[in-house]
Amino acid sequence: MRFRDAELRGIPVITKSGQKIGKLAAYIIDAERHEVAQYVVSRSSLLSKILPDELLIAPGQVVSLDAEMMVVEDNAVGERAEARRIAERTAEAASGGANSMKA
């Protein structure tokens, strides 16, 4: 089935397990292959503390997509959330180390 851009923008994006993660904001096209390279999902306000402002979802992580909803694999969100937590812990440790040197 084919959809126009306007038909898909703003549809809810959820995981297979039912977690709401945001809305489909855009998609990135691979011009050489003439296909969708990634879907851009703007995050839900409920997940603002653990996820970046936008998620990039690979086509292989999409379970289903229609004019009503996009369903993605559960790990499409989990991997990004875990990567962000690791980055935040690393940044905190680095700034904590710098602060202790000043004291």
Z-matrix of the N, CA and C atoms (Angstrom, degrees):
N
C 1 1.441
C 2 1.526 1 109.18
N 3 1.287 2 117.82 1 146.46
C 4 1.460 3 122.93 2 -179.67
C 5 1.520 4 110.07 3 -114.84
N 6 1.330 5 115.36 4 144.81
C 7 1.456 6 121.43 5 179.21
C 8 1.513 7 109.89 6 -132.44
N 9 1.293 8 116.26 7 146.95
C 10 1.459 9 121.40 8 172.15
C 11 1.518 10 108.66 9 -79.53
N 12 1.319 11 115.51 10 155.30
C 13 1.455 12 121.77 11 179.09
C 14 1.528 13 111.51 12 -51.91
N 15 1.319 14 117.05 13 -46.00
C 16 1.470 15 121.95 14 -177.57
C 17 1.529 16 112.57 15 -63.26
N 18 1.316 17 117.44 16 -25.79
C 19 1.461 18 120.93 17 179.49
C 20 1.527 19 112.02 18 -75.56
N 21 1.331 20 117.00 19 -25.13
C 22 1.463 21 120.69 20 -175.78
C 23 1.524 22 114.14 21 -100.07
N 24 1.306 23 117.88 22 -29.93
C 25 1.469 24 119.62 23 -178.67
C 26 1.520 25 110.65 24 -60.23
N 27 1.327 26 114.19 25 129.84
C 28 1.459 27 119.88 26 177.11
C 29 1.514 28 115.71 27 90.72
N 30 1.341 29 118.05 28 -4.04
C 31 1.465 30 118.02 29 178.31
C 32 1.524 31 109.11 30 -69.66
N 33 1.326 32 117.63 31 148.40
C 34 1.465 33 119.71 32 178.81
C 35 1.525 34 111.68 33 -66.87
N 36 1.338 35 114.92 34 146.47
C 37 1.462 36 121.96 35 176.11
C 38 1.517 37 107.08 36 -119.18
N 39 1.325 38 115.49 37 125.57
C 40 1.462 39 121.03 38 179.27
C 41 1.524 40 109.25 39 -130.69
N 42 1.328 41 115.01 40 163.46
C 43 1.462 42 120.17 41 174.88
C 44 1.525 43 109.26 42 -87.52
N 45 1.323 44 116.17 43 167.46
C 46 1.469 45 120.88 44 177.41
C 47 1.524 46 111.49 45 -56.10
N 48 1.324 47 116.34 46 -33.85
C 49 1.465 48 119.76 47 -178.68
C 50 1.530 49 112.33 48 -82.81
N 51 1.338 50 117.63 49 0.32
C 52 1.460 51 120.50 50 174.80
C 53 1.521 52 116.23 51 98.21
N 54 1.330 53 118.11 52 3.76
C 55 1.469 54 120.98 53 179.62
C 56 1.524 55 109.43 54 -73.96
N 57 1.330 56 116.97 55 125.15
C 58 1.459 57 121.46 56 177.19
C 59 1.524 58 108.01 57 -77.22
N 60 1.335 59 116.85 58 126.46
C 61 1.463 60 118.89 59 -178.52
C 62 1.515 61 113.68 60 -116.27
N 63 1.304 62 118.42 61 -12.71
C 64 1.459 63 120.21 62 177.72
C 65 1.509 64 112.15 63 151.06
N 66 1.337 65 114.45 64 -152.88
C 67 1.459 66 121.31 65 -178.90
C 68 1.517 67 109.76 66 -129.90
N 69 1.310 68 115.59 67 148.91
C 70 1.452 69 120.44 68 177.77
C 71 1.525 70 108.45 69 -69.57
N 72 1.324 71 116.14 70 116.91
C 73 1.458 72 121.21 71 -176.19
C 74 1.523 73 112.09 72 -97.65
N 75 1.325 74 116.92 73 -36.27
C 76 1.464 75 121.47 74 -176.39
C 77 1.513 76 108.47 75 -170.56
N 78 1.299 77 115.36 76 -179.18
C 79 1.451 78 119.78 77 170.95
C 80 1.512 79 108.62 78 -144.10
N 81 1.322 80 114.76 79 153.94
C 82 1.460 81 122.08 80 -177.53
C 83 1.529 82 106.95 81 -105.23
N 84 1.315 83 115.33 82 128.31
C 85 1.462 84 121.08 83 -176.97
C 86 1.530 85 110.23 84 -100.40
N 87 1.322 86 115.83 85 135.37
C 88 1.462 87 121.67 86 170.85
C 89 1.529 88 105.81 87 -86.50
N 90 1.322 89 116.59 88 105.29
C 91 1.459 90 121.49 89 -174.19
C 92 1.524 91 112.66 90 -65.38
N 93 1.318 92 117.50 91 -31.97
C 94 1.464 93 119.95 92 -179.95
C 95 1.524 94 112.22 93 -70.67
N 96 1.317 95 115.61 94 -37.56
C 97 1.467 96 119.72 95 -177.63
C 98 1.527 97 112.87 96 -95.61
N 99 1.329 98 116.37 97 -12.04
C 100 1.472 99 121.35 98 -178.92
C 101 1.528 100 111.44 99 59.98
N 102 1.345 101 115.41 100 48.47
C 103 1.456 102 120.23 101 179.91
C 104 1.523 103 110.20 102 -148.62
N 105 1.327 104 115.42 103 165.87
C 106 1.462 105 120.80 104 177.96
C 107 1.523 106 108.27 105 -72.11
N 108 1.332 107 116.00 106 125.96
C 109 1.468 108 120.90 107 178.58
C 110 1.531 109 110.08 108 -91.90
N 111 1.336 110 117.07 109 -39.86
C 112 1.463 111 122.26 110 179.73
C 113 1.523 112 109.36 111 -154.67
N 114 1.326 113 114.87 112 152.02
C 115 1.456 114 121.66 113 172.85
C 116 1.524 115 107.40 114 -102.95
N 117 1.315 116 116.65 115 138.03
C 118 1.456 117 121.79 116 178.83
C 119 1.524 118 107.34 117 -101.81
N 120 1.331 119 115.47 118 121.28
C 121 1.458 120 121.54 119 -178.80
C 122 1.520 121 108.51 120 -114.57
N 123 1.327 122 116.60 121 121.95
C 124 1.462 123 119.60 122 174.53
C 125 1.518 124 106.65 123 -80.99
N 126 1.309 125 115.50 124 133.76
C 127 1.467 126 120.44 125 -171.64
C 128 1.514 127 112.64 126 -71.19
N 129 1.293 128 113.61 127 156.44
C 130 1.452 129 122.50 128 174.03
C 131 1.522 130 108.10 129 -77.12
N 132 1.315 131 117.45 130 146.90
C 133 1.469 132 120.37 131 180.00
C 134 1.525 133 111.82 132 -62.40
N 135 1.323 134 117.33 133 -25.37
C 136 1.466 135 120.97 134 179.37
C 137 1.526 136 111.89 135 -66.66
N 138 1.335 137 116.64 136 -26.23
C 139 1.458 138 119.98 137 -176.78
C 140 1.521 139 112.35 138 -102.78
N 141 1.313 140 117.58 139 14.39
C 142 1.459 141 121.18 140 -173.32
C 143 1.524 142 113.92 141 -61.22
N 144 1.308 143 118.01 142 -23.82
C 145 1.466 144 119.45 143 -177.42
C 146 1.520 145 113.61 144 -85.29
N 147 1.334 146 117.59 145 -19.28
C 148 1.465 147 118.34 146 -175.87
C 149 1.518 148 114.29 147 -116.29
N 150 1.314 149 117.93 148 -10.00
C 151 1.452 150 120.30 149 -177.32
C 152 1.522 151 111.20 150 -124.10
N 153 1.306 152 117.29 151 153.93
C 154 1.462 153 119.90 152 174.84
C 155 1.529 154 110.18 153 -68.12
N 156 1.343 155 116.63 154 169.47
C 157 1.460 156 120.66 155 -178.81
C 158 1.522 157 112.41 156 -57.68
N 159 1.319 158 116.52 157 -34.71
C 160 1.452 159 121.12 158 178.82
C 161 1.516 160 109.88 159 -131.87
N 162 1.310 161 115.08 160 145.73
C 163 1.457 162 121.47 161 173.91
C 164 1.516 163 108.16 162 -110.14
N 165 1.305 164 117.01 163 142.58
C 166 1.458 165 121.64 164 173.70
C 167 1.520 166 107.05 165 -106.35
N 168 1.308 167 115.93 166 119.85
C 169 1.454 168 121.68 167 -176.69
C 170 1.524 169 108.45 168 -109.69
N 171 1.316 170 116.45 169 125.79
C 172 1.461 171 121.49 170 177.64
C 173 1.527 172 109.76 171 -75.26
N 174 1.320 173 117.99 172 147.71
C 175 1.466 174 120.31 173 179.03
C 176 1.533 175 113.27 174 -54.44
N 177 1.322 176 117.74 175 -33.25
C 178 1.455 177 120.86 176 178.75
C 179 1.522 178 114.45 177 -67.93
N 180 1.325 179 117.01 178 -14.79
C 181 1.464 180 121.41 179 178.53
C 182 1.526 181 112.37 180 -92.16
N 183 1.330 182 116.70 181 -4.10
C 184 1.462 183 121.31 182 -178.65
C 185 1.526 184 109.42 183 -87.14
N 186 1.321 185 115.61 184 123.47
C 187 1.465 186 121.89 185 179.00
C 188 1.525 187 109.34 186 -85.45
N 189 1.331 188 116.37 187 -45.60
C 190 1.464 189 120.47 188 178.37
C 191 1.527 190 109.40 189 -153.90
N 192 1.321 191 114.47 190 155.80
C 193 1.460 192 121.11 191 -179.23
C 194 1.513 193 108.14 192 -152.27
N 195 1.323 194 115.41 193 125.34
C 196 1.456 195 120.87 194 172.81
C 197 1.518 196 108.42 195 -146.74
N 198 1.299 197 118.34 196 -172.97
C 199 1.459 198 121.57 197 -175.99
C 200 1.531 199 112.89 198 -71.35
N 201 1.332 200 117.29 199 -8.02
C 202 1.466 201 121.81 200 -178.44
C 203 1.517 202 113.45 201 -100.87
N 204 1.358 203 117.54 202 -34.19
C 205 1.458 204 120.44 203 -171.12
C 206 1.527 205 111.29 204 -166.76
N 207 1.336 206 114.58 205 154.18
C 208 1.458 207 121.42 206 171.96
C 209 1.527 208 106.93 207 -118.06
N 210 1.323 209 116.13 208 130.34
C 211 1.468 210 121.79 209 178.36
C 212 1.520 211 107.41 210 -113.98
N 213 1.342 212 115.39 211 129.95
C 214 1.466 213 120.62 212 -179.11
C 215 1.525 214 109.77 213 -121.50
N 216 1.322 215 114.96 214 161.62
C 217 1.465 216 120.47 215 176.52
C 218 1.524 217 109.44 216 -60.55
N 219 1.317 218 116.93 217 147.69
C 220 1.463 219 121.51 218 179.28
C 221 1.527 220 111.71 219 -57.82
N 222 1.324 221 117.83 220 -38.61
C 223 1.462 222 120.39 221 -176.33
C 224 1.528 223 112.67 222 -72.54
N 225 1.324 224 118.60 223 -10.97
C 226 1.470 225 120.93 224 177.63
C 227 1.523 226 109.99 225 -62.50
N 228 1.316 227 116.78 226 -28.83
C 229 1.461 228 121.93 227 178.70
C 230 1.512 229 110.69 228 -97.00
N 231 1.301 230 117.39 229 -42.41
C 232 1.459 231 121.42 230 -176.18
C 233 1.506 232 113.58 231 -59.01
N 234 1.318 233 117.49 232 -41.80
C 235 1.458 234 120.97 233 -179.70
C 236 1.519 235 110.67 234 -64.11
N 237 1.324 236 117.30 235 -41.09
C 238 1.457 237 121.20 236 -179.62
C 239 1.529 238 110.35 237 -68.48
N 240 1.330 239 117.01 238 -41.73
C 241 1.459 240 120.55 239 -179.41
C 242 1.525 241 110.24 240 -64.82
N 243 1.322 242 117.21 241 -42.22
C 244 1.462 243 120.88 242 179.42
C 245 1.523 244 110.73 243 -65.94
N 246 1.323 245 117.51 244 -41.06
C 247 1.464 246 120.73 245 177.86
C 248 1.524 247 110.57 246 -61.70
N 249 1.305 248 117.47 247 -39.73
C 250 1.465 249 120.59 248 179.22
C 251 1.525 250 110.64 249 -67.22
N 252 1.339 251 117.74 250 -41.87
C 253 1.472 252 120.40 251 178.52
C 254 1.526 253 110.66 252 -60.96
N 255 1.316 254 117.07 253 -42.13
C 256 1.467 255 120.39 254 178.82
C 257 1.522 256 110.32 255 -63.34
N 258 1.321 257 117.23 256 -44.14
C 259 1.466 258 121.07 257 179.29
C 260 1.523 259 111.20 258 -62.51
N 261 1.329 260 116.85 259 -41.05
C 262 1.467 261 120.15 260 179.39
C 263 1.528 262 111.25 261 -65.80
N 264 1.348 263 116.93 262 -41.59
C 265 1.464 264 120.05 263 178.27
C 266 1.515 265 111.13 264 -63.65
N 267 1.327 266 116.90 265 -39.82
C 268 1.458 267 121.60 266 178.75
C 269 1.521 268 110.54 267 -64.00
N 270 1.328 269 116.88 268 -43.73
C 271 1.467 270 121.51 269 179.56
C 272 1.530 271 110.56 270 -64.79
N 273 1.339 272 117.00 271 -41.23
C 274 1.461 273 120.50 272 179.05
C 275 1.534 274 110.40 273 -63.91
N 276 1.312 275 115.99 274 -42.84
C 277 1.468 276 119.70 275 -179.26
C 278 1.522 277 109.99 276 -64.19
N 279 1.328 278 116.29 277 -40.47
C 280 1.461 279 120.16 278 179.66
C 281 1.528 280 111.21 279 -66.17
N 282 1.321 281 117.23 280 -43.24
C 283 1.469 282 119.43 281 -179.73
C 284 1.526 283 110.78 282 -72.84
N 285 1.307 284 117.36 283 -32.60
C 286 1.469 285 120.90 284 176.81
C 287 1.500 286 111.30 285 -65.85
N 288 1.322 287 115.65 286 -38.79
C 289 1.462 288 120.81 287 177.16
C 290 1.513 289 111.26 288 -66.30
N 291 1.314 290 117.25 289 -38.25
C 292 1.469 291 121.25 290 178.81
C 293 1.508 292 110.77 291 -68.78
N 294 1.350 293 116.18 292 -38.75
C 295 1.464 294 119.44 293 -179.89
C 296 1.532 295 111.82 294 -67.34
N 297 1.328 296 116.74 295 -37.15
C 298 1.451 297 119.60 296 -178.88
C 299 1.522 298 110.89 297 -70.49
N 300 1.329 299 117.36 298 -26.39
C 301 1.469 300 120.31 299 177.71
C 302 1.522 301 111.38 300 -70.87
N 303 1.349 302 116.55 301 -31.44
C 304 1.456 303 121.17 302 -179.25
C 305 1.520 304 111.60 303 -72.77
N 306 1.309 305 117.46 304 -30.00
C 307 1.468 306 121.26 305 -175.19
C 308 1.493 307 112.77 306 -72.42
